[in-house]
Amino acid sequence: MSFALEIKHEILQHEYTAEQADAFVAGLIATSGQREGSSYIVKMNNIEVSELIRDLINQMNIKHSISSENKNWIIFNNYHPHEEIKMPSQYFAGIFVGGGSISDKNSTSY
């Protein structure tokens, strides 16, 4: 498992309040969401990360569905983006989980 994947697992296993989870989803959609009408599709490539995201949004009762085209893609129907970032830590955690990478400090590219 890569260092970035380990960090994403840690982020996704954190316990969130409803407001924190909402900020996380806003960041996730901001970096990985593709708008289609009033919906956003988050296209994840890693099945583990996709499942952890689904677990989080299921726990928080955030409305979503799974794409029939790819089971790793999460669809947020009738999602309305936030004008203001209320919880920056969780928002940027969502951005990182959606598309971030980081090298291990022992890596030659660190």
PyMOL commands that set and color helices and strands:
alter all, ss='L'
color gray80, all
select helices_A, chain A and resi 3-12+18-32+47-59+88-99
alter helices_A, ss='H'
color red, helices_A
select strands_A, chain A and resi 33-36+39-43+65-66+73-76
alter strands_A, ss='S'
color yellow, strands_A
deselect
rebuild
show_as cartoon
